[in-house]
Amino acid sequence: ELRYRSFHNNLLYLNSLSKERMQESLEHVDVDIEVGNSPSYVDSREFQRYQLSVLSTFISNYGGEIDYKSFILGLRTVVSRQINSTQALCWKFEKGILVERGPQYCIQSLELLFLCFRFSLVAETDKNIALILDPQLSNYKLGRLLQYFPKEKNPTFITAGEVTESSEVVRINIEGVLDAEQSVLDYAKDFITDRCSIL
């Protein structure tokens, strides 16, 4: 079907674009940090703001629509569970939850996953896709992102897909060693920004 063929092409394109952008960040900045594994990209305050802006806009645009709930709850589950795991998490879900919502929603969802959260494509079948969350996301950044999700103590919607630990991909930046440097003032600005956005 044409919609699923288009989804496949966009999936491959955005997965590739995400990797290209990460590689470009490494080429323009000298990285000299002692860590167990080499970083995939160089973090920046600008990218952190971009992440939060894209997530906030997506939720604002689709927050009132019932069909979007299972997808965003699935994404929230990945983010919240990642904080407590040393392995990168893998999220497998049906393509239809994105494709059947229309091209605009589908593209924006894929951009959210690949360009904002920097998921990597692991596998694709006729029915499902499997993605691995960016192993370089620190607990601090995961915590900030988590604050922007809808707060539903007793969700009435089924979370999309299945979340498991990757047996091969280990997180490399749990404590935030590779995060962009921040001053005390930066942390204060983050706190105020998060509070204003949440409220």
TORGU-43777 format. One record per atom (N, C-alpha, C): residue in three letters; atom name; x, y, z. Coordinates in nm, 2 decimals, m for minus. Atoms other than C-alpha are relative to their C-alpha. Layout:
% TORGU-43777
PT  residuo  atomo      px      py      pz
PT      Ala     CA       X       Y       Z
...
END
This chain:
% TORGU-43777
PT  residuo  atomo      px      py      pz
PT      Glu      N    0.08   m0.12    0.00
PT      Glu     CA    0.00    0.00    0.00
PT      Glu      C    0.09    0.13    0.00
PT      Leu      N   m0.08   m0.12    0.02
PT      Leu     CA    0.12    0.35   m0.09
PT      Leu      C    0.04    0.06    0.13
PT      Arg      N   m0.03   m0.07   m0.13
PT      Arg     CA    0.10    0.49    0.27
PT      Arg      C    0.11   m0.07    0.07
PT      Tyr      N   m0.10    0.07   m0.07
PT      Tyr     CA    0.31    0.21    0.41
PT      Tyr      C    0.14    0.00   m0.07
PT      Arg      N   m0.13   m0.02    0.07
PT      Arg     CA    0.57    0.24    0.13
PT      Arg      C    0.06    0.14    0.03
PT      Ser      N   m0.05   m0.13   m0.03
PT      Ser     CA    0.59    0.61    0.20
PT      Ser      C    0.06    0.00    0.14
PT      Phe      N   m0.05    0.01   m0.13
PT      Phe     CA    0.63    0.53    0.57
PT      Phe      C    0.14   m0.06    0.01
PT      His      N   m0.13    0.07    0.00
PT      His     CA    0.91    0.30    0.50
PT      His      C    0.11    0.09   m0.05
PT      Asn      N   m0.09   m0.09    0.05
PT      Asn     CA    1.09    0.56    0.29
PT      Asn      C    0.04    0.11    0.10
PT      Asn      N   m0.02   m0.11   m0.10
PT      Asn     CA    1.05    0.83    0.55
PT      Asn      C    0.08   m0.05    0.12
PT      Leu      N   m0.06    0.06   m0.11
PT      Leu     CA    1.16    0.59    0.82
PT      Leu      C    0.15   m0.01   m0.03
PT      Leu      N   m0.14    0.02    0.04
PT      Leu     CA    1.49    0.51    0.64
PT      Leu      C    0.07    0.14   m0.01
PT      Tyr      N   m0.06   m0.13    0.02
PT      Tyr     CA    1.55    0.88    0.55
PT      Tyr      C    0.03    0.07    0.13
PT      Leu      N   m0.02   m0.07   m0.13
PT      Leu     CA    1.50    1.02    0.90
PT      Leu      C    0.10   m0.08    0.09
PT      Asn      N   m0.10    0.07   m0.08
PT      Asn     CA    1.70    0.74    1.06
PT      Asn      C    0.14    0.04   m0.05
PT      Ser      N   m0.13   m0.03    0.06
PT      Ser     CA    1.99    0.82    0.82
PT      Ser      C    0.03    0.15    0.03
PT      Leu      N   m0.03   m0.14   m0.03
PT      Leu     CA    1.95    1.20    0.87
PT      Leu      C    0.04    0.02    0.14
PT      Ser      N   m0.04   m0.01   m0.14
PT      Ser     CA    1.97    1.16    1.25
PT      Ser      C    0.14   m0.03    0.02
PT      Lys      N   m0.14    0.05   m0.01
PT      Lys     CA    2.30    0.97    1.22
PT      Lys      C    0.09    0.11   m0.07
PT      Glu      N   m0.08   m0.10    0.06
PT      Glu     CA    2.43    1.23    0.98
PT      Glu      C    0.02    0.13    0.08
PT      Arg      N    0.00   m0.12   m0.08
PT      Arg     CA    2.35    1.52    1.21
PT      Arg      C    0.09   m0.03    0.12
PT      Met      N   m0.09    0.03   m0.11
PT      Met     CA    2.52    1.34    1.50
PT      Met      C    0.14   m0.01   m0.04
PT      Gln      N   m0.14    0.01    0.05
PT      Gln     CA    2.83    1.27    1.30
PT      Gln      C    0.05    0.14   m0.03
PT      Glu      N   m0.05   m0.13    0.02
PT      Glu     CA    2.85    1.63    1.19
PT      Glu      C    0.04    0.08    0.12
PT      Ser      N   m0.04   m0.07   m0.13
PT      Ser     CA    2.85    1.75    1.55
PT      Ser      C    0.13   m0.05    0.05
PT      Leu      N   m0.13    0.05   m0.04
PT      Leu     CA    3.15    1.53    1.61
PT      Leu      C    0.12    0.06   m0.08
PT      Glu      N   m0.10   m0.05    0.10
PT      Glu     CA    3.34    1.67    1.31
PT      Glu      C    0.04    0.15    0.03
PT      His      N   m0.03   m0.15   m0.02
PT      His     CA    3.32    2.04    1.43
PT      His      C    0.04    0.03    0.14
PT      Val      N   m0.04   m0.03   m0.14
PT      Val     CA    3.41    2.00    1.80
PT      Val      C    0.10   m0.11    0.04
PT      Asp      N   m0.10    0.10   m0.05
PT      Asp     CA    3.71    1.84    1.96
PT      Asp      C   m0.06   m0.07    0.13
PT      Val      N    0.05    0.07   m0.11
PT      Val     CA    3.59    1.57    2.20
PT      Val      C    0.12   m0.07    0.07
PT      Asp      N   m0.11    0.06   m0.07
PT      Asp     CA    3.84    1.47    2.47
PT      Asp      C   m0.06   m0.03    0.14
PT      Ile      N    0.06    0.04   m0.13
PT      Ile     CA    3.64    1.30    2.75
PT      Ile      C    0.02   m0.15    0.02
PT      Glu      N   m0.03    0.14   m0.03
PT      Glu     CA    3.74    0.98    2.92
PT      Glu      C   m0.13   m0.07    0.04
PT      Val      N    0.12    0.08   m0.03
PT      Val     CA    3.44    0.75    2.90
PT      Val      C    0.02   m0.14   m0.06
PT      Gly      N   m0.02    0.13    0.04
PT      Gly     CA    3.39    0.38    2.84
PT      Gly      C   m0.02   m0.02   m0.15
PT      Asn      N    0.03    0.01    0.14
PT      Asn     CA    3.25    0.42    2.49
PT      Asn      C    0.01    0.14   m0.06
PT      Ser      N   m0.01   m0.13    0.07
PT      Ser     CA    3.30    0.69    2.23
PT      Ser      C   m0.14    0.06   m0.01
PT      Pro      N    0.13   m0.07    0.02
PT      Pro     CA    3.01    0.95    2.21
PT      Pro      C   m0.05   m0.01   m0.14
PT      Ser      N    0.06    0.00    0.13
PT      Ser     CA    2.77    0.94    1.92
PT      Ser      C   m0.01    0.14   m0.06
PT      Tyr      N    0.02   m0.13    0.04
PT      Tyr     CA    2.74    1.31    1.91
PT      Tyr      C    0.05    0.10    0.11
PT      Val      N   m0.03   m0.10   m0.10
PT      Val     CA    2.84    1.63    2.09
PT      Val      C   m0.13    0.08    0.03
PT      Asp      N    0.12   m0.07   m0.05
PT      Asp     CA    2.56    1.77    2.30
PT      Asp      C    0.02    0.15    0.00
PT      Ser      N    0.00   m0.15   m0.01
PT      Ser     CA    2.47    2.14    2.31
PT      Ser      C   m0.12    0.05    0.06
PT      Arg      N    0.11   m0.06   m0.06
PT      Arg     CA    2.24    2.37    2.49
PT      Arg      C   m0.11    0.02   m0.11
PT      Glu      N    0.09   m0.02    0.11
PT      Glu     CA    2.08    2.45    2.15
PT      Glu      C   m0.08   m0.12   m0.03
PT      Phe      N    0.07    0.12    0.03
PT      Phe     CA    1.99    2.09    2.09
PT      Phe      C   m0.09   m0.04    0.11
PT      Gln      N    0.09    0.02   m0.11
PT      Gln     CA    1.85    2.05    2.44
PT      Gln      C   m0.13    0.08   m0.01
PT      Arg      N    0.12   m0.08    0.01
PT      Arg     CA    1.62    2.34    2.38
PT      Arg      C   m0.09   m0.05   m0.12
PT      Tyr      N    0.07    0.05    0.12
PT      Tyr     CA    1.53    2.19    2.04
PT      Tyr      C   m0.09   m0.13    0.05
PT      Gln      N    0.07    0.12   m0.05
PT      Gln     CA    1.44    1.85    2.21
PT      Gln      C   m0.13    0.04    0.07
PT      Leu      N    0.11   m0.04   m0.08
PT      Leu     CA    1.21    2.02    2.46
PT      Leu      C   m0.11    0.07   m0.08
PT      Ser      N    0.09   m0.08    0.08
PT      Ser     CA    1.05    2.25    2.21
PT      Ser      C   m0.08   m0.10   m0.09
PT      Val      N    0.06    0.09    0.09
PT      Val     CA    0.97    1.97    1.96
PT      Val      C   m0.10   m0.09    0.08
PT      Leu      N    0.09    0.09   m0.09
PT      Leu     CA    0.82    1.74    2.24
PT      Leu      C   m0.12    0.08    0.04
PT      Ser      N    0.11   m0.09   m0.06
PT      Ser     CA    0.62    2.03    2.39
PT      Ser      C   m0.10    0.03   m0.11
PT      Thr      N    0.09   m0.03    0.11
PT      Thr     CA    0.48    2.13    2.05
PT      Thr      C   m0.08   m0.12   m0.05
PT      Phe      N    0.07    0.12    0.04
PT      Phe     CA    0.39    1.77    1.95
PT      Phe      C   m0.11   m0.03    0.10
PT      Ile      N    0.10    0.03   m0.10
PT      Ile     CA    0.20    1.72    2.28
PT      Ile      C   m0.11    0.10   m0.01
PT      Ser      N    0.10   m0.10    0.00
PT      Ser     CA    0.03    2.05    2.25
PT      Ser      C   m0.09   m0.01   m0.12
PT      Asn      N    0.07    0.01    0.12
PT      Asn     CA   m0.08    1.98    1.89
PT      Asn      C   m0.10   m0.12    0.00
PT      Tyr      N    0.07    0.12    0.01
PT      Tyr     CA   m0.21    1.63    1.95
PT      Tyr      C   m0.05   m0.05    0.14
PT      Gly      N    0.04    0.04   m0.14
PT      Gly     CA   m0.28    1.61    2.33
PT      Gly      C   m0.14   m0.03    0.02
PT      Gly      N    0.14    0.02   m0.02
PT      Gly     CA   m0.65    1.62    2.30
PT      Gly      C   m0.06   m0.11   m0.09
PT      Glu      N    0.05    0.10    0.09
PT      Glu     CA   m0.68    1.35    2.04
PT      Glu      C    0.02   m0.14    0.06
PT      Ile      N    0.00    0.13   m0.06
PT      Ile     CA   m0.77    1.00    2.16
PT      Ile      C    0.10   m0.09   m0.06
PT      Asp      N   m0.08    0.09    0.07
PT      Asp     CA   m0.58    0.81    1.90
PT      Asp      C    0.15    0.01    0.02
PT      Tyr      N   m0.14   m0.03   m0.02
PT      Tyr     CA   m0.25    0.97    1.99
PT      Tyr      C    0.05   m0.06    0.14
PT      Lys      N   m0.04    0.03   m0.14
PT      Lys     CA   m0.26    0.85    2.35
PT      Lys      C    0.09   m0.12    0.01
PT      Ser      N   m0.08    0.12   m0.02
PT      Ser     CA   m0.12    0.50    2.31
PT      Ser      C    0.14    0.02   m0.04
PT      Phe      N   m0.14   m0.03    0.05
PT      Phe     CA    0.18    0.63    2.11
PT      Phe      C    0.08    0.08    0.11
PT      Ile      N   m0.07   m0.08   m0.09
PT      Ile     CA    0.27    0.90    2.36
PT      Ile      C    0.02   m0.06    0.13
PT      Leu      N   m0.02    0.08   m0.13
PT      Leu     CA    0.21    0.67    2.66
PT      Leu      C    0.12   m0.10   m0.02
PT      Gly      N   m0.12    0.09    0.03
PT      Gly     CA    0.45    0.42    2.49
PT      Gly      C    0.13    0.07    0.01
PT      Leu      N   m0.12   m0.08   m0.01
PT      Leu     CA    0.71    0.69    2.45
PT      Leu      C    0.04    0.04    0.14
PT      Arg      N   m0.03   m0.04   m0.14
PT      Arg     CA    0.67    0.81    2.80
PT      Arg      C    0.05   m0.12    0.08
PT      Thr      N   m0.04    0.12   m0.07
PT      Thr     CA    0.71    0.45    2.92
PT      Thr      C    0.15   m0.03   m0.02
PT      Val      N   m0.14    0.02    0.04
PT      Val     CA    1.04    0.42    2.73
PT      Val      C    0.09    0.09    0.08
PT      Val      N   m0.08   m0.10   m0.07
PT      Val     CA    1.17    0.74    2.88
PT      Val      C    0.01   m0.02    0.15
PT      Ser      N    0.00    0.02   m0.15
PT      Ser     CA    1.07    0.67    3.24
PT      Ser      C    0.07   m0.13    0.04
PT      Arg      N   m0.07    0.13   m0.04
PT      Arg     CA    1.20    0.31    3.24
PT      Arg      C    0.15    0.01   m0.03
PT      Gln      N   m0.14   m0.01    0.03
PT      Gln     CA    1.53    0.41    3.08
PT      Gln      C    0.08    0.06    0.11
PT      Ile      N   m0.07   m0.06   m0.12
PT      Ile     CA    1.62    0.61    3.39
PT      Ile      C    0.05   m0.10    0.09
PT      Asn      N   m0.04    0.11   m0.10
PT      Asn     CA    1.64    0.29    3.59
PT      Asn      C    0.07   m0.12   m0.06
PT      Ser      N   m0.07    0.11    0.07
PT      Ser     CA    1.83    0.08    3.34
PT      Ser      C    0.13    0.04   m0.06
PT      Thr      N   m0.13   m0.03    0.05
PT      Thr     CA    2.19    0.07    3.24
PT      Thr      C    0.02   m0.05   m0.15
PT      Gln      N    0.01    0.04    0.14
PT      Gln     CA    2.10   m0.09    2.90
PT      Gln      C   m0.09    0.09   m0.07
PT      Ala      N    0.09   m0.08    0.08
PT      Ala     CA    1.95    0.11    2.62
PT      Ala      C   m0.13   m0.08   m0.02
PT      Leu      N    0.13    0.07    0.02
PT      Leu     CA    1.58    0.03    2.58
PT      Leu      C   m0.04   m0.01   m0.14
PT      Cys      N    0.05    0.02    0.13
PT      Cys     CA    1.42   m0.11    2.27
PT      Cys      C   m0.15    0.00    0.00
PT      Trp      N    0.14   m0.01    0.01
PT      Trp     CA    1.07   m0.02    2.17
PT      Trp      C   m0.05   m0.05   m0.13
PT      Lys      N    0.06    0.06    0.12
PT      Lys     CA    0.87   m0.23    1.93
PT      Lys      C   m0.15    0.02    0.00
PT      Phe      N    0.14   m0.03    0.00
PT      Phe     CA    0.53   m0.12    1.81
PT      Phe      C   m0.05   m0.01   m0.15
PT      Glu      N    0.06    0.01    0.13
PT      Glu     CA    0.29   m0.15    1.51
PT      Glu      C    0.01    0.13   m0.08
PT      Lys      N   m0.01   m0.12    0.09
PT      Lys     CA    0.34    0.09    1.22
PT      Lys      C   m0.13    0.07   m0.01
PT      Gly      N    0.13   m0.06    0.02
PT      Gly     CA   m0.03    0.14    1.20
PT      Gly      C   m0.04    0.11    0.09
PT      Ile      N    0.04   m0.11   m0.09
PT      Ile     CA   m0.05    0.36    1.50
PT      Ile      C    0.05    0.13   m0.04
PT      Leu      N   m0.05   m0.12    0.06
PT      Leu     CA    0.14    0.62    1.30
PT      Leu      C   m0.06    0.02   m0.14
PT      Val      N    0.05   m0.01    0.14
PT      Val     CA    0.04    0.54    0.94
PT      Val      C   m0.14    0.03   m0.01
PT      Glu      N    0.14   m0.02    0.01
PT      Glu     CA   m0.33    0.53    1.00
PT      Glu      C   m0.05    0.13    0.04
PT      Arg      N    0.04   m0.13   m0.05
PT      Arg     CA   m0.34    0.87    1.15
PT      Arg      C    0.02    0.11   m0.11
PT      Gly      N   m0.01   m0.10    0.11
PT      Gly     CA   m0.25    1.05    0.82
PT      Gly      C    0.15    0.04   m0.01
PT      Pro      N   m0.14   m0.03    0.03
PT      Pro     CA    0.08    1.17    0.66
PT      Pro      C    0.06    0.11    0.09
PT      Gln      N   m0.05   m0.11   m0.08
PT      Gln     CA    0.12    1.49    0.87
PT      Gln      C    0.04   m0.05    0.14
PT      Tyr      N   m0.03    0.06   m0.13
PT      Tyr     CA    0.10    1.31    1.20
PT      Tyr      C    0.11   m0.10   m0.01
PT      Cys      N   m0.10    0.10    0.01
PT      Cys     CA    0.31    1.03    1.08
PT      Cys      C    0.14    0.06   m0.02
PT      Ile      N   m0.13   m0.06    0.02
PT      Ile     CA    0.59    1.25    0.96
PT      Ile      C    0.05    0.07    0.13
PT      Gln      N   m0.04   m0.07   m0.12
PT      Gln     CA    0.59    1.46    1.28
PT      Gln      C    0.04   m0.10    0.11
PT      Ser      N   m0.03    0.11   m0.10
PT      Ser     CA    0.59    1.14    1.49
PT      Ser      C    0.14   m0.05   m0.02
PT      Leu      N   m0.13    0.05    0.03
PT      Leu     CA    0.89    1.01    1.31
PT      Leu      C    0.11    0.10    0.02
PT      Glu      N   m0.09   m0.10   m0.03
PT      Glu     CA    1.07    1.34    1.34
PT      Glu      C    0.03    0.01    0.15
PT      Leu      N   m0.01   m0.01   m0.15
PT      Leu     CA    1.00    1.34    1.71
PT      Leu      C    0.09   m0.12    0.05
PT      Leu      N   m0.08    0.11   m0.04
PT      Leu     CA    1.15    0.99    1.74
PT      Leu      C    0.15    0.00   m0.04
PT      Phe      N   m0.14    0.01    0.05
PT      Phe     CA    1.46    1.02    1.52
PT      Phe      C    0.08    0.13    0.02
PT      Leu      N   m0.07   m0.13   m0.01
PT      Leu     CA    1.55    1.39    1.53
PT      Leu      C    0.00    0.06    0.13
PT      Cys      N    0.01   m0.06   m0.14
PT      Cys     CA    1.44    1.48    1.88
PT      Cys      C    0.06   m0.10    0.10
PT      Phe      N   m0.05    0.10   m0.10
PT      Phe     CA    1.49    1.16    2.08
PT      Phe      C    0.12   m0.09   m0.05
PT      Arg      N   m0.11    0.07    0.06
PT      Arg     CA    1.75    1.01    1.85
PT      Arg      C   m0.01   m0.15    0.01
PT      Phe      N    0.01    0.14    0.01
PT      Phe     CA    1.61    0.67    1.83
PT      Phe      C    0.08   m0.05   m0.12
PT      Ser      N   m0.06    0.07    0.12
PT      Ser     CA    1.79    0.42    1.60
PT      Ser      C   m0.09   m0.11   m0.04
PT      Leu      N    0.08    0.11    0.06
PT      Leu     CA    1.61    0.18    1.37
PT      Leu      C    0.08   m0.13    0.02
PT      Val      N   m0.06    0.13   m0.02
PT      Val     CA    1.68   m0.18    1.47
PT      Val      C   m0.05   m0.10   m0.10
PT      Ala      N    0.06    0.10    0.09
PT      Ala     CA    1.44   m0.38    1.26
PT      Ala      C   m0.14    0.05   m0.05
PT      Glu      N    0.13   m0.03    0.05
PT      Glu     CA    1.13   m0.34    1.04
PT      Glu      C   m0.05   m0.12   m0.07
PT      Thr      N    0.07    0.10    0.07
PT      Thr     CA    0.88   m0.59    0.93
PT      Thr      C   m0.12    0.06   m0.07
PT      Asp      N    0.12   m0.05    0.06
PT      Asp     CA    0.56   m0.56    0.73
PT      Asp      C   m0.09    0.07    0.10
PT      Lys      N    0.10   m0.04   m0.10
PT      Lys     CA    0.37   m0.49    1.05
PT      Lys      C    0.06    0.09    0.11
PT      Asn      N   m0.06   m0.07   m0.11
PT      Asn     CA    0.62   m0.36    1.31
PT      Asn      C    0.13    0.07   m0.03
PT      Ile      N   m0.13   m0.06    0.00
PT      Ile     CA    0.92   m0.14    1.37
PT      Ile      C    0.06   m0.02    0.14
PT      Ala      N   m0.07    0.01   m0.13
PT      Ala     CA    1.18   m0.18    1.65
PT      Ala      C    0.11    0.11    0.01
PT      Leu      N   m0.09   m0.11   m0.01
PT      Leu     CA    1.38    0.12    1.77
PT      Leu      C    0.07   m0.01    0.14
PT      Ile      N   m0.07   m0.01   m0.12
PT      Ile     CA    1.65    0.17    2.03
PT      Ile      C    0.02    0.15    0.04
PT      Leu      N   m0.01   m0.14   m0.04
PT      Leu     CA    1.65    0.49    2.24
PT      Leu      C    0.15    0.04    0.01
PT      Asp      N   m0.13   m0.06   m0.01
PT      Asp     CA    1.96    0.71    2.23
PT      Asp      C    0.07   m0.04    0.13
PT      Pro      N   m0.07    0.04   m0.13
PT      Pro     CA    2.21    0.55    2.48
PT      Pro      C    0.08    0.11    0.06
PT      Gln      N   m0.08   m0.11   m0.05
PT      Gln     CA    2.38    0.88    2.53
PT      Gln      C   m0.09    0.10    0.08
PT      Leu      N    0.09   m0.08   m0.08
PT      Leu     CA    2.07    1.04    2.70
PT      Leu      C    0.03   m0.02    0.15
PT      Ser      N   m0.03    0.02   m0.14
PT      Ser     CA    2.17    1.11    3.06
PT      Ser      C   m0.13    0.00    0.08
PT      Asn      N    0.12    0.00   m0.09
PT      Asn     CA    1.93    1.07    3.35
PT      Asn      C   m0.06    0.14    0.02
PT      Tyr      N    0.05   m0.13   m0.01
PT      Tyr     CA    1.91    1.44    3.39
PT      Tyr      C   m0.08    0.05   m0.11
PT      Lys      N    0.07   m0.04    0.11
PT      Lys     CA    1.80    1.50    3.04
PT      Lys      C   m0.13   m0.09   m0.02
PT      Leu      N    0.13    0.09    0.00
PT      Leu     CA    1.55    1.20    3.06
PT      Leu      C   m0.10    0.06    0.09
PT      Gly      N    0.09   m0.06   m0.10
PT      Gly     CA    1.41    1.36    3.37
PT      Gly      C   m0.07    0.12   m0.05
PT      Arg      N    0.06   m0.12    0.05
PT      Arg     CA    1.36    1.69    3.20
PT      Arg      C   m0.11   m0.03   m0.10
PT      Leu      N    0.10    0.04    0.10
PT      Leu     CA    1.19    1.53    2.90
PT      Leu      C   m0.13   m0.06    0.06
PT      Leu      N    0.11    0.06   m0.07
PT      Leu     CA    0.97    1.33    3.13
PT      Leu      C   m0.10    0.10    0.05
PT      Gln      N    0.08   m0.10   m0.06
PT      Gln     CA    0.83    1.64    3.29
PT      Gln      C   m0.10    0.06   m0.11
PT      Tyr      N    0.08   m0.06    0.10
PT      Tyr     CA    0.68    1.75    2.95
PT      Tyr      C   m0.12   m0.09   m0.05
PT      Phe      N    0.11    0.09    0.04
PT      Phe     CA    0.46    1.44    2.91
PT      Phe      C   m0.12    0.02    0.08
PT      Pro      N    0.13   m0.01   m0.08
PT      Pro     CA    0.09    1.44    3.02
PT      Pro      C    0.01   m0.09    0.12
PT      Lys      N    0.00    0.07   m0.13
PT      Lys     CA    0.05    1.34    3.38
PT      Lys      C   m0.13   m0.08    0.02
PT      Glu      N    0.12    0.08   m0.02
PT      Glu     CA   m0.19    1.05    3.39
PT      Glu      C    0.03   m0.11    0.10
PT      Lys      N   m0.03    0.10   m0.11
PT      Lys     CA   m0.18    0.85    3.72
PT      Lys      C   m0.07   m0.13   m0.03
PT      Asn      N    0.08    0.12    0.03
PT      Asn     CA   m0.44    0.60    3.60
PT      Asn      C   m0.04    0.00   m0.15
PT      Pro      N    0.04   m0.01    0.14
PT      Pro     CA   m0.42    0.59    3.22
PT      Pro      C   m0.10   m0.10   m0.04
PT      Thr      N    0.10    0.09    0.05
PT      Thr     CA   m0.72    0.44    3.05
PT      Thr      C    0.03   m0.05   m0.14
PT      Phe      N   m0.04    0.04    0.14
PT      Phe     CA   m0.54    0.38    2.72
PT      Phe      C    0.12   m0.10    0.01
PT      Ile      N   m0.10    0.10    0.01
PT      Ile     CA   m0.32    0.09    2.63
PT      Ile      C    0.13    0.06   m0.06
PT      Thr      N   m0.13   m0.04    0.05
PT      Thr     CA    0.05    0.17    2.59
PT      Thr      C    0.04   m0.07   m0.12
PT      Ala      N   m0.03    0.06    0.12
PT      Ala     CA    0.16    0.11    2.24
PT      Ala      C    0.13   m0.08    0.01
PT      Gly      N   m0.12    0.08    0.02
PT      Gly     CA    0.41   m0.17    2.18
PT      Gly      C    0.05   m0.07    0.12
PT      Glu      N   m0.07    0.08   m0.10
PT      Glu     CA    0.66   m0.36    2.39
PT      Glu      C    0.13    0.06    0.02
PT      Val      N   m0.13   m0.06   m0.04
PT      Val     CA    0.96   m0.22    2.58
PT      Val      C    0.09   m0.10    0.06
PT      Thr      N   m0.09    0.10   m0.06
PT      Thr     CA    1.26   m0.44    2.65
PT      Thr      C    0.14    0.06    0.00
PT      Glu      N   m0.13   m0.04   m0.01
PT      Glu     CA    1.62   m0.40    2.74
PT      Glu      C    0.08   m0.06   m0.12
PT      Ser      N   m0.09    0.05    0.10
PT      Ser     CA    1.88   m0.43    2.46
PT      Ser      C    0.11   m0.08    0.07
PT      Ser      N   m0.11    0.09   m0.06
PT      Ser     CA    2.13   m0.71    2.53
PT      Ser      C    0.14    0.05   m0.05
PT      Glu      N   m0.13   m0.04    0.06
PT      Glu     CA    2.40   m0.53    2.32
PT      Glu      C    0.03    0.14    0.03
PT      Val      N   m0.03   m0.14   m0.01
PT      Val     CA    2.36   m0.16    2.36
PT      Val      C    0.00    0.05    0.15
PT      Val      N   m0.02   m0.05   m0.13
PT      Val     CA    2.49   m0.01    2.69
PT      Val      C   m0.01    0.15    0.01
PT      Arg      N    0.00   m0.14   m0.02
PT      Arg     CA    2.42    0.34    2.81
PT      Arg      C    0.14    0.05    0.03
PT      Ile      N   m0.13   m0.04   m0.02
PT      Ile     CA    2.73    0.55    2.81
PT      Ile      C    0.01    0.14    0.07
PT      Asn      N    0.00   m0.14   m0.05
PT      Asn     CA    2.62    0.88    2.97
PT      Asn      C   m0.10    0.02    0.11
PT      Ile      N    0.10    0.00   m0.10
PT      Ile     CA    2.40    0.80    3.27
PT      Ile      C    0.01    0.12    0.09
PT      Glu      N   m0.02   m0.11   m0.09
PT      Glu     CA    2.56    1.06    3.49
PT      Glu      C    0.01    0.14   m0.06
PT      Gly      N   m0.01   m0.12    0.07
PT      Gly     CA    2.57    1.33    3.22
PT      Gly      C    0.13    0.06   m0.03
PT      Val      N   m0.13   m0.05    0.02
PT      Val     CA    2.94    1.35    3.17
PT      Val      C    0.01    0.06   m0.14
PT      Leu      N   m0.01   m0.05    0.13
PT      Leu     CA    2.88    1.41    2.80
PT      Leu      C   m0.10    0.10   m0.04
PT      Asp      N    0.10   m0.10    0.02
PT      Asp     CA    2.60    1.66    2.84
PT      Asp      C    0.08    0.14   m0.02
PT      Ala      N   m0.06   m0.13    0.02
PT      Ala     CA    2.67    2.02    2.74
PT      Ala      C    0.02    0.06    0.14
PT      Glu      N   m0.04   m0.06   m0.13
PT      Glu     CA    2.84    2.21    3.02
PT      Glu      C   m0.11    0.11    0.04
PT      Gln      N    0.10   m0.10   m0.04
PT      Gln     CA    2.60    2.42    3.23
PT      Gln      C    0.05    0.06    0.13
PT      Ser      N   m0.03   m0.07   m0.12
PT      Ser     CA    2.65    2.68    3.49
PT      Ser      C   m0.12   m0.01    0.10
PT      Val      N    0.11    0.00   m0.09
PT      Val     CA    2.44    2.73    3.80
PT      Val      C   m0.12    0.08   m0.05
PT      Leu      N    0.10   m0.08    0.07
PT      Leu     CA    2.25    3.00    3.61
PT      Leu      C   m0.08   m0.08   m0.10
PT      Asp      N    0.06    0.09    0.10
PT      Asp     CA    2.18    2.75    3.33
PT      Asp      C   m0.10   m0.09    0.06
PT      Tyr      N    0.09    0.09   m0.07
PT      Tyr     CA    2.03    2.51    3.58
PT      Tyr      C   m0.13    0.07    0.05
PT      Ala      N    0.12   m0.08   m0.05
PT      Ala     CA    1.81    2.78    3.72
PT      Ala      C   m0.09    0.04   m0.11
PT      Lys      N    0.08   m0.03    0.12
PT      Lys     CA    1.70    2.88    3.37
PT      Lys      C   m0.08   m0.12   m0.04
PT      Asp      N    0.07    0.13    0.04
PT      Asp     CA    1.61    2.51    3.30
PT      Asp      C   m0.12   m0.02    0.09
PT      Phe      N    0.11    0.03   m0.10
PT      Phe     CA    1.40    2.49    3.62
PT      Phe      C   m0.11    0.10   m0.03
PT      Ile      N    0.10   m0.10    0.03
PT      Ile     CA    1.21    2.81    3.53
PT      Ile      C   m0.07   m0.03   m0.13
PT      Thr      N    0.06    0.04    0.13
PT      Thr     CA    1.16    2.70    3.17
PT      Thr      C   m0.09   m0.12    0.01
PT      Asp      N    0.08    0.12   m0.01
PT      Asp     CA    1.03    2.36    3.27
PT      Asp      C   m0.13    0.03    0.08
PT      Arg      N    0.12   m0.03   m0.08
PT      Arg     CA    0.79    2.50    3.53
PT      Arg      C   m0.10    0.08   m0.08
PT      Cys      N    0.09   m0.08    0.08
PT      Cys     CA    0.65    2.75    3.29
PT      Cys      C   m0.07   m0.08   m0.11
PT      Ser      N    0.05    0.09    0.11
PT      Ser     CA    0.61    2.49    3.01
PT      Ser      C   m0.11   m0.09    0.06
PT      Ile      N    0.09    0.10   m0.06
PT      Ile     CA    0.44    2.24    3.25
PT      Ile      C   m0.13    0.07    0.04
PT      Leu      N    0.11   m0.07   m0.04
PT      Leu     CA    0.21    2.50    3.39
PT      Leu      C   m0.09    0.05   m0.12
END
